[in-house]
Amino acid sequence: MTTLKSADAPPAISLLIVSATRLSEQAFVRGSFLARSLSLHSDTAQLRVKVKFDNREGLPAIYNRAIAHVQPQDIVLFCHDDLALDDPWLVERLDAALGPGPEQFDVVGVAGAVRPVAAHRSWATGHVQPTEQGGLRFDQSALAGRMRHQIDGRLWQHVYGPSPQAVELLDGVFLAMRGHTLLDAGLRFDERFDFHFYDLDFCRQARARGLRLGVAPIGVTHGSIGDDASPAWLAALAVYRGKWPLPFGVRDDAVWPEATSSPAPTSADADTGPAATPTPTPTETAVPEAAALAFNAANAAFREERWQAALEAYAAAAAASP
């Protein structure tokens, strides 16, 4: 892992950005969304950037190694290499969003779910509908945040819902928290996941520890869209559902129960954030042994670039899962 440092670091805020890329260092610097946006922030924070180049590992392993370099005073941002951090006020917005106030949170993202579907297969499951014009319509009472996308030169923005807003799940394209929060809570990424569901699992771990998740109005541009139908994704879903068996097992359109201790605000202008929703404790032993073995074999084949073997093993893991 290579650390890139800004030439000057006079500001008081320390920002550590952690990412990984399949690109070489030269290709990353020349062409990635993330690298092209880093210069915006070198004068507004004590900026450290840790990037794993030529990467074939899962993100959790890389992120966990980076946590060893986290200082309590840091703001730590885990993000994808195809995400442009093109908000010139990124550092100030993160500093404002990470705090004890009613519209401040322990873990901050840019998009997430306020009311996840109980049997969710992604953070936005059940709250997205296609339009007659070929676009997407989002249930803005159940989702939160916004994000620009740019693919093949085409630029558009998805408005999922209000921001700032407390949520239960965050999109892992952007996950930020203070160093002392990360270290004090003992949070780590589960290395059973490679590229799918590590983010939702991290959110569930954070909520189980009583941490508050939320989205903040931070401008970013994402250079890809998710893949929720590949064998690798389905196999990871099986591991995720094995670890977090509740609230699964209910109808697919059910949502997590609303908290009853206090009403949630109806807009981003409310004076207090929504009450915390109870989060189930993980069960570590629910994944069938055959599925776990096949999933591990698929991950190993993927890292070794044995693509056909990886696909077959992912398919076997999915077939062996409940």
ChimeraX attribute file (.defattr): number of C-alpha atoms within 10 A of each C-alpha:
attribute: neighborCount
match mode: 1-to-1
recipient: residues
	/A:1	14
	/A:2	10
	/A:3	11
	/A:4	12
	/A:5	14
	/A:6	15
	/A:7	10
	/A:8	12
	/A:9	16
	/A:10	13
	/A:11	12
	/A:12	10
	/A:13	17
	/A:14	23
	/A:15	26
	/A:16	25
	/A:17	22
	/A:18	23
	/A:19	23
	/A:20	24
	/A:21	21
	/A:22	14
	/A:23	16
	/A:24	13
	/A:25	14
	/A:26	10
	/A:27	14
	/A:28	21
	/A:29	14
	/A:30	11
	/A:31	12
	/A:32	18
	/A:33	22
	/A:34	25
	/A:35	19
	/A:36	16
	/A:37	17
	/A:38	17
	/A:39	15
	/A:40	15
	/A:41	19
	/A:42	19
	/A:43	14
	/A:44	21
	/A:45	22
	/A:46	21
	/A:47	26
	/A:48	19
	/A:49	18
	/A:50	20
	/A:51	23
	/A:52	22
	/A:53	18
	/A:54	15
	/A:55	16
	/A:56	17
	/A:57	20
	/A:58	19
	/A:59	26
	/A:60	20
	/A:61	16
	/A:62	20
	/A:63	22
	/A:64	15
	/A:65	12
	/A:66	20
	/A:67	18
	/A:68	9
	/A:69	12
	/A:70	18
	/A:71	16
	/A:72	15
	/A:73	14
	/A:74	22
	/A:75	25
	/A:76	28
	/A:77	23
	/A:78	21
	/A:79	23
	/A:80	20
	/A:81	21
	/A:82	21
	/A:83	24
	/A:84	23
	/A:85	24
	/A:86	19
	/A:87	16
	/A:88	15
	/A:89	15
	/A:90	19
	/A:91	20
	/A:92	13
	/A:93	15
	/A:94	24
	/A:95	17
	/A:96	15
	/A:97	26
	/A:98	23
	/A:99	16
	/A:100	11
	/A:101	12
	/A:102	14
	/A:103	23
	/A:104	24
	/A:105	28
	/A:106	20
	/A:107	27
	/A:108	29
	/A:109	31
	/A:110	26
	/A:111	33
	/A:112	30
	/A:113	30
	/A:114	28
	/A:115	22
	/A:116	25
	/A:117	25
	/A:118	20
	/A:119	21
	/A:120	18
	/A:121	20
	/A:122	21
	/A:123	23
	/A:124	24
	/A:125	17
	/A:126	20
	/A:127	19
	/A:128	15
	/A:129	12
	/A:130	10
	/A:131	10
	/A:132	7
	/A:133	6
	/A:134	7
	/A:135	9
	/A:136	12
	/A:137	14
	/A:138	19
	/A:139	16
	/A:140	16
	/A:141	15
	/A:142	21
	/A:143	31
	/A:144	32
	/A:145	25
	/A:146	23
	/A:147	17
	/A:148	16
	/A:149	18
	/A:150	18
	/A:151	12
	/A:152	7
	/A:153	7
	/A:154	8
	/A:155	12
	/A:156	12
	/A:157	13
	/A:158	15
	/A:159	19
	/A:160	24
	/A:161	23
	/A:162	22
	/A:163	22
	/A:164	24
	/A:165	32
	/A:166	31
	/A:167	29
	/A:168	24
	/A:169	29
	/A:170	31
	/A:171	21
	/A:172	24
	/A:173	19
	/A:174	19
	/A:175	24
	/A:176	25
	/A:177	23
	/A:178	26
	/A:179	22
	/A:180	16
	/A:181	19
	/A:182	22
	/A:183	15
	/A:184	9
	/A:185	14
	/A:186	11
	/A:187	16
	/A:188	17
	/A:189	20
	/A:190	18
	/A:191	16
	/A:192	18
	/A:193	25
	/A:194	22
	/A:195	17
	/A:196	22
	/A:197	25
	/A:198	21
	/A:199	24
	/A:200	20
	/A:201	22
	/A:202	20
	/A:203	26
	/A:204	22
	/A:205	23
	/A:206	23
	/A:207	22
	/A:208	16
	/A:209	14
	/A:210	15
	/A:211	16
	/A:212	25
	/A:213	29
	/A:214	30
	/A:215	33
	/A:216	25
	/A:217	21
	/A:218	25
	/A:219	17
	/A:220	23
	/A:221	22
	/A:222	22
	/A:223	21
	/A:224	12
	/A:225	9
	/A:226	7
	/A:227	9
	/A:228	13
	/A:229	8
	/A:230	12
	/A:231	20
	/A:232	26
	/A:233	20
	/A:234	21
	/A:235	27
	/A:236	24
	/A:237	21
	/A:238	25
	/A:239	25
	/A:240	23
	/A:241	24
	/A:242	21
	/A:243	17
	/A:244	21
	/A:245	18
	/A:246	16
	/A:247	18
	/A:248	15
	/A:249	10
	/A:250	12
	/A:251	11
	/A:252	14
	/A:253	13
	/A:254	16
	/A:255	18
	/A:256	16
	/A:257	13
	/A:258	16
	/A:259	13
	/A:260	10
	/A:261	10
	/A:262	12
	/A:263	12
	/A:264	16
	/A:265	15
	/A:266	12
	/A:267	14
	/A:268	16
	/A:269	13
	/A:270	13
	/A:271	11
	/A:272	16
	/A:273	25
	/A:274	22
	/A:275	16
	/A:276	20
	/A:277	20
	/A:278	14
	/A:279	19
	/A:280	14
	/A:281	15
	/A:282	18
	/A:283	13
	/A:284	12
	/A:285	9
	/A:286	17
	/A:287	21
	/A:288	15
	/A:289	13
	/A:290	14
	/A:291	23
	/A:292	22
	/A:293	16
	/A:294	22
	/A:295	27
	/A:296	19
	/A:297	17
	/A:298	27
	/A:299	26
	/A:300	17
	/A:301	19
	/A:302	22
	/A:303	15
	/A:304	13
	/A:305	12
	/A:306	13
	/A:307	13
	/A:308	12
	/A:309	17
	/A:310	24
	/A:311	18
	/A:312	17
	/A:313	26
	/A:314	28
	/A:315	21
	/A:316	20
	/A:317	28
	/A:318	24
	/A:319	16
	/A:320	19
	/A:321	20
	/A:322	12
